[in-house]
Amino acid sequence: MPLGSNKVALFGASLDLSSAILLSTATASSSASLSFTLPTAYKQVKFGFYNVTPATSGAQFDFQVNASGQSGFNETITSTYFRAKHFENDSGTAFNYETGMDQAQGTSYQTISSSLYNAADAGTSGEMSLLSPNSTTYVKHWYCTFSAMCYDGSSLPYIQELFAAGYINNTTNLSEISFKCSSGNISSGTIKMWGIK
């Protein structure tokens, strides 16, 4: 099917690239966290993560949000989390649900990439979508996928493909989102935020 200059074919449909607007970019440099003010004019907010590297090996990469008028990044989340794993030396693989990474009406920061490695050539990259963050009728669904170079301290590094999704269980519009590591700072990396109408 013919497509205009701002569209691409995607799984048999077309995606209008002109509707995605780059809103903000944040770059970490030994940062405790990276936070964004969420826009009010978009049905979907998309984040791109580029080579996010922790200061501490084994740290998780997490997010939380504030509803309008709230603070503390402690909104209620129900989530799911699973991964595929393969070692560099082909010594093992795994595909499993991670019960320690999900929440059931929890208010903690939610893990979206885990067991990160702090080597100079390591990091995690991926994308996340937050749907209808300004709705005052519906809960706020989100989903993400990450690729991460990981290391547990006892074997060779390994690759993980990580999948997480869930909903923020309130019907108040969201105003802020925060990303941080579970231990130590974000050593380096870039996060970009787009709005999609």
C-alpha positions in Angstrom: 0.0 0.0 0.0 1.4 3.5 -0.8 2.4 5.5 2.2 3.2 9.1 2.7 6.6 10.4 3.6 5.7 10.4 7.3 4.3 6.9 7.5 5.8 3.4 7.6 4.3 0.0 7.2 4.0 -1.8 10.5 2.6 -5.3 10.8 0.2 -4.7 7.9 -0.9 -1.3 9.1 0.6 2.2 8.8 2.1 4.3 11.6 1.9 8.0 11.2 5.3 9.2 12.4 4.3 12.8 12.2 2.1 12.2 15.3 5.1 11.4 17.5 6.6 14.5 19.0 9.9 14.4 20.8 9.2 16.3 24.1 12.3 15.9 26.3 15.7 14.3 26.6 17.6 13.5 29.8 21.2 12.3 30.0 22.5 10.6 33.1 25.9 11.4 34.6 26.2 9.7 38.0 22.5 10.7 38.5 20.4 9.5 41.4 17.4 9.5 39.1 16.0 11.0 35.9 12.5 12.5 36.1 10.1 13.9 33.5 7.0 16.1 33.7 4.3 14.2 31.9 2.4 16.1 29.1 -1.3 16.6 29.2 -2.1 16.7 25.5 -1.2 13.1 24.4 -3.0 9.8 24.5 0.3 7.9 24.7 3.7 8.8 26.1 6.6 6.7 24.8 10.1 6.5 26.3 13.3 5.3 24.6 16.2 4.2 26.8 19.7 4.2 25.3 22.7 2.4 27.0 21.5 3.0 30.6 24.4 1.8 32.8 24.3 1.4 36.6 27.0 2.4 39.0 26.4 -0.8 40.8 26.4 -4.3 39.2 23.3 -6.3 39.9 21.1 -3.2 40.3 17.6 -3.1 38.8 16.3 -0.3 36.7 12.9 1.0 38.0 10.2 3.6 37.6 7.4 5.2 39.6 4.9 8.0 39.0 3.1 10.8 40.8 -0.5 11.5 40.3 -1.5 15.2 39.9 -1.1 17.0 43.2 0.9 14.1 44.8 4.6 13.6 45.7 6.9 10.8 46.8 6.6 8.5 43.7 4.4 5.9 45.4 1.3 5.3 43.3 -0.4 1.9 43.4 0.9 -0.6 40.7 -0.2 -4.1 39.6 2.3 -5.6 37.2 3.8 -8.7 35.5 7.4 -9.5 34.6 9.2 -12.2 32.6 12.5 -12.7 30.9 14.5 -14.8 28.4 18.2 -15.4 29.3 21.3 -16.8 27.5 24.9 -16.9 28.6 27.8 -15.6 26.5 29.6 -19.1 26.6 26.3 -20.9 25.7 26.4 -22.6 29.1 22.8 -22.1 29.9 19.5 -20.5 29.0 16.2 -19.7 30.9 12.8 -18.4 30.2 10.7 -17.7 33.2 8.3 -15.5 35.1 10.0 -13.4 37.8 7.8 -13.4 40.9 10.2 -11.0 42.7 9.9 -8.3 40.1 6.1 -7.9 40.0 3.7 -6.0 42.2 0.1 -6.7 43.4 -1.3 -3.3 44.5 2.2 -2.3 45.5 3.6 1.2 45.9 7.3 0.6 45.4 9.3 1.5 42.3 8.6 -1.0 39.6 11.5 -2.9 38.0 11.6 -2.7 34.2 15.1 -4.1 33.6 17.0 -6.3 36.0 20.5 -7.6 37.1 22.3 -4.9 35.2 26.1 -4.9 34.7 28.3 -1.9 35.2 31.1 -2.8 32.8 32.2 0.0 30.4 30.6 -1.8 27.4 27.5 -2.9 29.2 24.0 -1.4 29.8 20.4 -1.8 29.0 18.3 -0.3 26.2 14.6 -0.5 25.5 11.3 1.3 25.2 8.2 1.9 27.4 4.7 3.1 26.6 2.4 4.8 29.1 -1.2 5.0 27.8 -3.7 7.8 28.5 -1.7 9.3 31.4 -4.1 12.2 31.6 -7.3 10.2 31.8 -9.6 10.9 34.8 -11.7 7.8 33.9 -9.4 4.8 33.5 -6.4 3.2 35.2 -3.1 3.9 33.4 -1.7 1.0 31.5 2.0 0.7 30.6 4.2 -1.9 28.9 7.9 -2.2 28.1 10.6 -4.4 26.7 14.4 -4.2 27.3 17.5 -5.8 26.2 20.2 -5.9 28.9 23.8 -7.2 29.3 23.8 -8.7 32.8 26.2 -10.2 35.3 25.5 -12.0 38.6 29.1 -12.1 39.8 29.4 -15.9 39.6 29.6 -16.6 35.8 30.1 -15.0 32.4 27.9 -12.1 31.4 24.6 -12.9 29.7 21.9 -11.3 27.7 18.4 -10.9 29.0 15.3 -9.8 27.0 12.9 -8.4 29.6 9.2 -7.9 29.4 7.1 -6.0 31.9 3.6 -4.6 31.9 0.9 -3.4 34.3 -1.4 -0.6 35.3 -1.2 2.3 37.8 -4.4 1.9 39.7 -5.9 5.3 39.9 -8.2 7.5 37.9 -6.3 10.8 38.5 -4.1 12.2 35.7 -0.4 11.5 36.1 2.0 14.5 36.4 5.5 13.0 36.8 7.5 9.9 36.2 10.9 9.0 37.7 13.5 6.4 36.7 16.3 5.2 38.9 18.4 2.2 39.9 17.5 0.1 42.9 21.1 0.5 44.2 23.5 3.3 43.4 23.3 5.9 40.7 22.6 5.8 37.0 26.2 6.0 35.8 25.3 7.0 32.2 22.7 6.7 29.6 20.0 8.7 27.8 16.2 8.7 28.0 14.0 10.3 25.4 10.2 11.1 25.9 7.8 11.4 23.0 4.1 12.3 22.9 1.7 10.5 20.5 -1.7 12.1 19.8 
